[in-house]
Amino acid sequence: MPIVMFPMLEWSFAQPLHAMMVQEQQEAEDILTCSRESGPPFSITQTRLLELLDQSGEDDYGERGPTQYAFKNALMLISQAEAALVDKVPGSSVVDSNGGIRTTWHYGGRQVRLICPAAPDRNVYIYQQAGDAKPSIINENVTASTLRNRLLWLVALVRPGKPSVDSL
């Protein structure tokens, strides 16, 4: 008789285990469905910035990958600026030889670059240029709002020197 009860005992444990596995699978499917419906959690620019973290380590020239200081500034500025934009142009990020980050956006013959230095002894700055015109550099008081206005200029003809979107 104990031999007959043991398979029944196993089955009684297997039923809750099977139910738990089905529930976990359903939760995973719900998460995937939700993320597909709501879109990716990060923009293309933010995803490319996050990929820079994979470049950490050392090579023949020393450390490679962004410094925490540069990454934190770039992520904060880009995230806040893009949150206020309707039209997003994807940007690409690269790490310089010191661990700073340069993110560049191109659109219709124009470009905007956000340069986040490796350490706090240098200023964050924004470089913008249209075609062959002389580039403009903003290197004081760079904020997410400043970056957002430069990205608006890139796609919507909001030009430096004209009223910003905030003042309209």
PyRosetta script that sets phi, psi and omega in degrees:
from pyrosetta import init, pose_from_sequence

init()
pose = pose_from_sequence("MPIVMFPMLEWSFAQPLHAMMVQEQQEAEDILTCSRESGPPFSITQTRLLELLDQSGEDDYGERGPTQYAFKNALMLISQAEAALVDKVPGSSVVDSNGGIRTTWHYGGRQVRLICPAAPDRNVYIYQQAGDAKPSIINENVTASTLRNRLLWLVALVRPGKPSVDSL")
pose.set_psi(1, -40.6)
pose.set_omega(1, 179.1)
pose.set_phi(2, -58.7)
pose.set_psi(2, -29.0)
pose.set_omega(2, 179.7)
pose.set_phi(3, -67.1)
pose.set_psi(3, -36.9)
pose.set_omega(3, 179.7)
pose.set_phi(4, -71.2)
pose.set_psi(4, -37.6)
pose.set_omega(4, -178.1)
pose.set_phi(5, -72.6)
pose.set_psi(5, -32.4)
pose.set_omega(5, -177.7)
pose.set_phi(6, -60.5)
pose.set_psi(6, -47.4)
pose.set_omega(6, 176.0)
pose.set_phi(7, -60.5)
pose.set_psi(7, -34.2)
pose.set_omega(7, 178.1)
pose.set_phi(8, -67.2)
pose.set_psi(8, -38.4)
pose.set_omega(8, 177.9)
pose.set_phi(9, -64.8)
pose.set_psi(9, -43.5)
pose.set_omega(9, 177.0)
pose.set_phi(10, -59.9)
pose.set_psi(10, -43.3)
pose.set_omega(10, -179.0)
pose.set_phi(11, -63.6)
pose.set_psi(11, -37.2)
pose.set_omega(11, 179.9)
pose.set_phi(12, -65.8)
pose.set_psi(12, -31.9)
pose.set_omega(12, 174.9)
pose.set_phi(13, -77.1)
pose.set_psi(13, -34.1)
pose.set_omega(13, -177.6)
pose.set_phi(14, -68.4)
pose.set_psi(14, -34.8)
pose.set_omega(14, -179.0)
pose.set_phi(15, -60.9)
pose.set_psi(15, -51.8)
pose.set_omega(15, 177.5)
pose.set_phi(16, -63.5)
pose.set_psi(16, -35.9)
pose.set_omega(16, 178.6)
pose.set_phi(17, -63.9)
pose.set_psi(17, -44.8)
pose.set_omega(17, 178.3)
pose.set_phi(18, -62.2)
pose.set_psi(18, -43.7)
pose.set_omega(18, 179.3)
pose.set_phi(19, -61.9)
pose.set_psi(19, -39.9)
pose.set_omega(19, 179.4)
pose.set_phi(20, -66.1)
pose.set_psi(20, -40.2)
pose.set_omega(20, 179.4)
pose.set_phi(21, -66.5)
pose.set_psi(21, -39.6)
pose.set_omega(21, 177.7)
pose.set_phi(22, -64.6)
pose.set_psi(22, -41.2)
pose.set_omega(22, 179.0)
pose.set_phi(23, -64.3)
pose.set_psi(23, -43.4)
pose.set_omega(23, 178.4)
pose.set_phi(24, -63.3)
pose.set_psi(24, -39.8)
pose.set_omega(24, 178.3)
pose.set_phi(25, -64.5)
pose.set_psi(25, -41.3)
pose.set_omega(25, 179.1)
pose.set_phi(26, -64.9)
pose.set_psi(26, -40.5)
pose.set_omega(26, 177.9)
pose.set_phi(27, -63.1)
pose.set_psi(27, -41.2)
pose.set_omega(27, 178.1)
pose.set_phi(28, -63.5)
pose.set_psi(28, -42.1)
pose.set_omega(28, 178.2)
pose.set_phi(29, -64.7)
pose.set_psi(29, -38.6)
pose.set_omega(29, 177.8)
pose.set_phi(30, -63.3)
pose.set_psi(30, -40.9)
pose.set_omega(30, 179.1)
pose.set_phi(31, -63.9)
pose.set_psi(31, -44.8)
pose.set_omega(31, 178.6)
pose.set_phi(32, -62.3)
pose.set_psi(32, -43.1)
pose.set_omega(32, 179.3)
pose.set_phi(33, -62.8)
pose.set_psi(33, -43.9)
pose.set_omega(33, 179.6)
pose.set_phi(34, -62.1)
pose.set_psi(34, -44.6)
pose.set_omega(34, -178.1)
pose.set_phi(35, -68.3)
pose.set_psi(35, -32.3)
pose.set_omega(35, 177.5)
pose.set_phi(36, -68.2)
pose.set_psi(36, -38.1)
pose.set_omega(36, -177.8)
pose.set_phi(37, -74.7)
pose.set_psi(37, -37.0)
pose.set_omega(37, -176.2)
pose.set_phi(38, -91.8)
pose.set_psi(38, -5.8)
pose.set_omega(38, 179.8)
pose.set_phi(39, 88.7)
pose.set_psi(39, 172.7)
pose.set_omega(39, -178.3)
pose.set_phi(40, -68.8)
pose.set_psi(40, 151.4)
pose.set_omega(40, -179.1)
pose.set_phi(41, -70.6)
pose.set_psi(41, -19.9)
pose.set_omega(41, -179.3)
pose.set_phi(42, -126.8)
pose.set_psi(42, 150.4)
pose.set_omega(42, 174.8)
pose.set_phi(43, -72.7)
pose.set_psi(43, 170.6)
pose.set_omega(43, 177.8)
pose.set_phi(44, -60.4)
pose.set_psi(44, -43.0)
pose.set_omega(44, -179.9)
pose.set_phi(45, -62.1)
pose.set_psi(45, -44.3)
pose.set_omega(45, 179.7)
pose.set_phi(46, -65.1)
pose.set_psi(46, -39.6)
pose.set_omega(46, 178.5)
pose.set_phi(47, -63.1)
pose.set_psi(47, -43.1)
pose.set_omega(47, 178.4)
pose.set_phi(48, -64.8)
pose.set_psi(48, -35.5)
pose.set_omega(48, 176.7)
pose.set_phi(49, -65.6)
pose.set_psi(49, -44.5)
pose.set_omega(49, 178.7)
pose.set_phi(50, -61.6)
pose.set_psi(50, -33.0)
pose.set_omega(50, 178.9)
pose.set_phi(51, -64.0)
pose.set_psi(51, -21.2)
pose.set_omega(51, 177.4)
pose.set_phi(52, -63.2)
pose.set_psi(52, -25.6)
pose.set_omega(52, -179.8)
pose.set_phi(53, -65.6)
pose.set_psi(53, -22.9)
pose.set_omega(53, 177.3)
pose.set_phi(54, -71.8)
pose.set_psi(54, -13.5)
pose.set_omega(54, -178.3)
pose.set_phi(55, -86.7)
pose.set_psi(55, 6.0)
pose.set_omega(55, -177.5)
pose.set_phi(56, -69.8)
pose.set_psi(56, 158.7)
pose.set_omega(56, -177.9)
pose.set_phi(57, 127.8)
pose.set_psi(57, -158.9)
pose.set_omega(57, 179.8)
pose.set_phi(58, -129.5)
pose.set_psi(58, 151.8)
pose.set_omega(58, 171.8)
pose.set_phi(59, -133.0)
pose.set_psi(59, -165.4)
pose.set_omega(59, -177.5)
pose.set_phi(60, -62.2)
pose.set_psi(60, -19.9)
pose.set_omega(60, -176.2)
pose.set_phi(61, -102.4)
pose.set_psi(61, 2.0)
pose.set_omega(61, -179.9)
pose.set_phi(62, 115.1)
pose.set_psi(62, -153.2)
pose.set_omega(62, -179.0)
pose.set_phi(63, -63.0)
pose.set_psi(63, 143.8)
pose.set_omega(63, 172.0)
pose.set_phi(64, -130.0)
pose.set_psi(64, 159.0)
pose.set_omega(64, -175.2)
pose.set_phi(65, 102.0)
pose.set_psi(65, 163.3)
pose.set_omega(65, -177.0)
pose.set_phi(66, -76.8)
pose.set_psi(66, 152.7)
pose.set_omega(66, 171.7)
pose.set_phi(67, -76.5)
pose.set_psi(67, 159.7)
pose.set_omega(67, 176.9)
pose.set_phi(68, -60.7)
pose.set_psi(68, -38.5)
pose.set_omega(68, -179.4)
pose.set_phi(69, -61.1)
pose.set_psi(69, -48.7)
pose.set_omega(69, -179.3)
pose.set_phi(70, -65.2)
pose.set_psi(70, -44.6)
pose.set_omega(70, -177.5)
pose.set_phi(71, -63.7)
pose.set_psi(71, -45.1)
pose.set_omega(71, -179.6)
pose.set_phi(72, -60.1)
pose.set_psi(72, -46.5)
pose.set_omega(72, 179.9)
pose.set_phi(73, -64.3)
pose.set_psi(73, -45.9)
pose.set_omega(73, -178.7)
pose.set_phi(74, -62.5)
pose.set_psi(74, -47.1)
pose.set_omega(74, -178.5)
pose.set_phi(75, -63.1)
pose.set_psi(75, -44.1)
pose.set_omega(75, -179.7)
pose.set_phi(76, -63.0)
pose.set_psi(76, -49.7)
pose.set_omega(76, -177.8)
pose.set_phi(77, -64.4)
pose.set_psi(77, -45.4)
pose.set_omega(77, -178.3)
pose.set_phi(78, -67.1)
pose.set_psi(78, -45.4)
pose.set_omega(78, -179.2)
pose.set_phi(79, -60.4)
pose.set_psi(79, -46.8)
pose.set_omega(79, -178.6)
pose.set_phi(80, -69.5)
pose.set_psi(80, -39.1)
pose.set_omega(80, 179.4)
pose.set_phi(81, -66.6)
pose.set_psi(81, -45.7)
pose.set_omega(81, -178.2)
pose.set_phi(82, -69.0)
pose.set_psi(82, -29.4)
pose.set_omega(82, 178.7)
pose.set_phi(83, -61.7)
pose.set_psi(83, -27.7)
pose.set_omega(83, -178.0)
pose.set_phi(84, -93.1)
pose.set_psi(84, 3.7)
pose.set_omega(84, -178.4)
pose.set_phi(85, -106.0)
pose.set_psi(85, 143.5)
pose.set_omega(85, 173.6)
pose.set_phi(86, -88.1)
pose.set_psi(86, -50.4)
pose.set_omega(86, 178.9)
pose.set_phi(87, -93.9)
pose.set_psi(87, 117.2)
pose.set_omega(87, -179.2)
pose.set_phi(88, -108.2)
pose.set_psi(88, 129.2)
pose.set_omega(88, 173.9)
pose.set_phi(89, -102.6)
pose.set_psi(89, 126.7)
pose.set_omega(89, -179.1)
pose.set_phi(90, -67.1)
pose.set_psi(90, 137.4)
pose.set_omega(90, 176.6)
pose.set_phi(91, -110.4)
pose.set_psi(91, 161.0)
pose.set_omega(91, 178.4)
pose.set_phi(92, -119.9)
pose.set_psi(92, 138.6)
pose.set_omega(92, -178.4)
pose.set_phi(93, -114.4)
pose.set_psi(93, 143.7)
pose.set_omega(93, 174.7)
pose.set_phi(94, -135.3)
pose.set_psi(94, 157.9)
pose.set_omega(94, 177.6)
pose.set_phi(95, -101.3)
pose.set_psi(95, 133.4)
pose.set_omega(95, 176.5)
pose.set_phi(96, -83.6)
pose.set_psi(96, 178.6)
pose.set_omega(96, -174.9)
pose.set_phi(97, -67.3)
pose.set_psi(97, -15.3)
pose.set_omega(97, 179.8)
pose.set_phi(98, -99.9)
pose.set_psi(98, -5.2)
pose.set_omega(98, -177.6)
pose.set_phi(99, 99.8)
pose.set_psi(99, 4.8)
pose.set_omega(99, 174.0)
pose.set_phi(100, -77.7)
pose.set_psi(100, 168.0)
pose.set_omega(100, -178.0)
pose.set_phi(101, -123.0)
pose.set_psi(101, 134.5)
pose.set_omega(101, 173.9)
pose.set_phi(102, -119.9)
pose.set_psi(102, 120.9)
pose.set_omega(102, 177.2)
pose.set_phi(103, -112.2)
pose.set_psi(103, 130.0)
pose.set_omega(103, -176.1)
pose.set_phi(104, -122.4)
pose.set_psi(104, 134.3)
pose.set_omega(104, 173.9)
pose.set_phi(105, -116.2)
pose.set_psi(105, 134.9)
pose.set_omega(105, 176.9)
pose.set_phi(106, -121.9)
pose.set_psi(106, 140.5)
pose.set_omega(106, 174.5)
pose.set_phi(107, -163.0)
pose.set_psi(107, 124.0)
pose.set_omega(107, 174.6)
pose.set_phi(108, 50.1)
pose.set_psi(108, 47.4)
pose.set_omega(108, 178.5)
pose.set_phi(109, 79.5)
pose.set_psi(109, 4.2)
pose.set_omega(109, 177.8)
pose.set_phi(110, -113.8)
pose.set_psi(110, 158.9)
pose.set_omega(110, 174.1)
pose.set_phi(111, -146.8)
pose.set_psi(111, 149.1)
pose.set_omega(111, 174.2)
pose.set_phi(112, -129.8)
pose.set_psi(112, 134.6)
pose.set_omega(112, 177.0)
pose.set_phi(113, -125.2)
pose.set_psi(113, 133.5)
pose.set_omega(113, 171.7)
pose.set_phi(114, -105.9)
pose.set_psi(114, 123.1)
pose.set_omega(114, 179.9)
pose.set_phi(115, -114.3)
pose.set_psi(115, 116.1)
pose.set_omega(115, 178.3)
pose.set_phi(116, -110.4)
pose.set_psi(116, 112.3)
pose.set_omega(116, -176.5)
pose.set_phi(117, -68.2)
pose.set_psi(117, 163.8)
pose.set_omega(117, -177.9)
pose.set_phi(118, -69.5)
pose.set_psi(118, -27.3)
pose.set_omega(118, -174.6)
pose.set_phi(119, -139.7)
pose.set_psi(119, 160.6)
pose.set_omega(119, -176.7)
pose.set_phi(120, -71.1)
pose.set_psi(120, -3.2)
pose.set_omega(120, 180.0)
pose.set_phi(121, -77.3)
pose.set_psi(121, -3.6)
pose.set_omega(121, 176.9)
pose.set_phi(122, -125.3)
pose.set_psi(122, 154.4)
pose.set_omega(122, -179.2)
pose.set_phi(123, -84.2)
pose.set_psi(123, 146.8)
pose.set_omega(123, 166.9)
pose.set_phi(124, -71.0)
pose.set_psi(124, 140.5)
pose.set_omega(124, 176.6)
pose.set_phi(125, -143.6)
pose.set_psi(125, 162.1)
pose.set_omega(125, 179.0)
pose.set_phi(126, -121.5)
pose.set_psi(126, 133.7)
pose.set_omega(126, -179.9)
pose.set_phi(127, -117.7)
pose.set_psi(127, 132.5)
pose.set_omega(127, 176.1)
pose.set_phi(128, -136.8)
pose.set_psi(128, 148.0)
pose.set_omega(128, -178.3)
pose.set_phi(129, -153.2)
pose.set_psi(129, 142.5)
pose.set_omega(129, 175.3)
pose.set_phi(130, -117.2)
pose.set_psi(130, 115.6)
pose.set_omega(130, 178.4)
pose.set_phi(131, 55.9)
pose.set_psi(131, -128.6)
pose.set_omega(131, -179.1)
pose.set_phi(132, -94.2)
pose.set_psi(132, 4.7)
pose.set_omega(132, -178.8)
pose.set_phi(133, -65.2)
pose.set_psi(133, 158.7)
pose.set_omega(133, 177.9)
pose.set_phi(134, -62.6)
pose.set_psi(134, 133.2)
pose.set_omega(134, -179.3)
pose.set_phi(135, -69.2)
pose.set_psi(135, 152.9)
pose.set_omega(135, 176.7)
pose.set_phi(136, -110.5)
pose.set_psi(136, 138.3)
pose.set_omega(136, -179.3)
pose.set_phi(137, -125.4)
pose.set_psi(137, 131.0)
pose.set_omega(137, 175.2)
pose.set_phi(138, -112.9)
pose.set_psi(138, 116.1)
pose.set_omega(138, -177.0)
pose.set_phi(139, -128.1)
pose.set_psi(139, 14.3)
pose.set_omega(139, 175.8)
pose.set_phi(140, -128.5)
pose.set_psi(140, 138.8)
pose.set_omega(140, 176.4)
pose.set_phi(141, 53.3)
pose.set_psi(141, 46.5)
pose.set_omega(141, 177.1)
pose.set_phi(142, -75.2)
pose.set_psi(142, 123.5)
pose.set_omega(142, 179.4)
pose.set_phi(143, -127.6)
pose.set_psi(143, 173.9)
pose.set_omega(143, 175.6)
pose.set_phi(144, -61.7)
pose.set_psi(144, -35.1)
pose.set_omega(144, 177.9)
pose.set_phi(145, -65.3)
pose.set_psi(145, -40.1)
pose.set_omega(145, 176.9)
pose.set_phi(146, -61.6)
pose.set_psi(146, -46.5)
pose.set_omega(146, 179.1)
pose.set_phi(147, -63.2)
pose.set_psi(147, -43.8)
pose.set_omega(147, 178.4)
pose.set_phi(148, -57.6)
pose.set_psi(148, -44.7)
pose.set_omega(148, 179.4)
pose.set_phi(149, -63.7)
pose.set_psi(149, -36.3)
pose.set_omega(149, 177.3)
pose.set_phi(150, -68.0)
pose.set_psi(150, -38.5)
pose.set_omega(150, 178.0)
pose.set_phi(151, -69.9)
pose.set_psi(151, -33.5)
pose.set_omega(151, 173.3)
pose.set_phi(152, -64.6)
pose.set_psi(152, -41.5)
pose.set_omega(152, 176.0)
pose.set_phi(153, -58.0)
pose.set_psi(153, -40.8)
pose.set_omega(153, -178.0)
pose.set_phi(154, -59.7)
pose.set_psi(154, -42.8)
pose.set_omega(154, -173.3)
pose.set_phi(155, -106.0)
pose.set_psi(155, -18.8)
pose.set_omega(155, -170.4)
pose.set_phi(156, -129.5)
pose.set_psi(156, 19.5)
pose.set_omega(156, 176.2)
pose.set_phi(157, 60.6)
pose.set_psi(157, 27.0)
pose.set_omega(157, 169.8)
pose.set_phi(158, -82.2)
pose.set_psi(158, 111.6)
pose.set_omega(158, -172.4)
pose.set_phi(159, -98.1)
pose.set_psi(159, 150.0)
pose.set_omega(159, 174.9)
pose.set_phi(160, -59.4)
pose.set_psi(160, 142.9)
pose.set_omega(160, 179.6)
pose.set_phi(161, 93.4)
pose.set_psi(161, -20.2)
pose.set_omega(161, 175.7)
pose.set_phi(162, -92.3)
pose.set_psi(162, 165.2)
pose.set_omega(162, 179.6)
pose.set_phi(163, -58.3)
pose.set_psi(163, 139.6)
pose.set_omega(163, 177.9)
pose.set_phi(164, -76.8)
pose.set_psi(164, 169.9)
pose.set_omega(164, 179.4)
pose.set_phi(165, -62.0)
pose.set_psi(165, -33.8)
pose.set_omega(165, 179.9)
pose.set_phi(166, -61.6)
pose.set_psi(166, -34.5)
pose.set_omega(166, -174.5)
pose.set_phi(167, -90.2)
pose.set_psi(167, -2.5)
pose.set_omega(167, 179.7)
pose.set_phi(168, -81.1)
pose.dump_pdb("model.pdb")
